[in-house]
Amino acid sequence: MLEAVGVEPGEEQVYLALAAGPAADVAELSQRTGLPEQDVRRALAGLVAKGLTDLPADPAGVIRAAPPDPTLKLLALRRMDELRKAQAVIAELTERFQDRDSTWRGAGAVEMVEGPRAMAERYGMLQREATHEICSLVRRPAVAVPATDNVGQRDALRAGVRYRVVYDRDLLDPGSPQIPLLLEEWAALGEEMRVASVPFKLSVFDRRQAMIASSGPASEQPMLLVIHARPIVDCLAWIADRIWESALPVPAALSSAADGPLAAEDRQLLALLLAGYTDQAIASQLGVSMRTVQRRVHRLLAIAGVHSRIQLGWQAARRKWI
């Protein structure tokens, strides 16, 4: 538990024992922890160096644990500072490598990765290398990986990497096992999720690298293409951006998935709205209250993923709703 801040397992075991109560001597600590006395002495030396305990000057004195706050917080801050420095060095070395090695942009412009295990490992590495944003397009066959197993994405999100993911509308089948995954696990991780018609599987990492998953016959070995060539990456990033802009937020897409793109009553309301009728006139035509009209208009705006009635008209024509 405390290894993340530099406390060794044996040190942690001794510290937890001391936190439960002082110890008279090394022999008592050995008995309480089950560790040999030599290991206890080594752990105590490490704890003293970290400021987590003080050995008594008087041989008859007891051994006590130092308060965890602020000592452990200080250790955590030091470790975070070390990690930030390491990330800066890695980024600098990566930039130097890319600038120096011309073959990296030539013969190595496209990298092929075959086999499920190798693909998963490579994808995890790409996620960990990202520092700003990952944009993805997801379609069938979807890989339903529990959030707790996707270590690369969880680590990237904790580091502040933004995730924008567009899922194919076919995945919103009410009977699809991916629905709980989309709405609960990935959303809990912090993904920004939308739904659209997705042409192929794609991920773009910091607009520096991209990954395309093969979608050939089931009999073929699955494969990833990891693309380093900047012009191709720019094109793929542009595609991901355009699809994201036209996609629906997940809740709005789910609300309209069961009944098709638009119900008949919504098409009638939309036709009157685009014909220039006021809300009061539409309410009279449909025999409903003006509040009902306004509520249904707000729902259409949400389904279309727009904020104004002018934008709604453009989306209605584009999606062939009327």
Secondary structure, DSSP 8 states (H G I E B T S, - for coil): --GGGT--HHHHHHHHHHHHS-BSSHHHHHHHH---HHHHHHHHHHHHHHTSEE--SSTTS-BEE--HHHHHHHHHHHHHHHHHHHHHHHHHHHHHHHHH-GGGTTTTSEEEEESHHHHHHHHHHHHHH-SSEEEEEE-SS-----GGG-HHHHHHHHTT-EEEEEEEGGGG-TT-THHHIIIIIIHHHT-EEEEE---S-EEEETTTEEEEE----TTS--EEEEE--HHHHHHHHHHHHHHHHH-EEHHHHHHHHTT-S--HHHHHHHHHHHTT--HHHHHHHHTS-HHHHHHHHHHHHHHHT-SSHHHHHHHHHHTT--
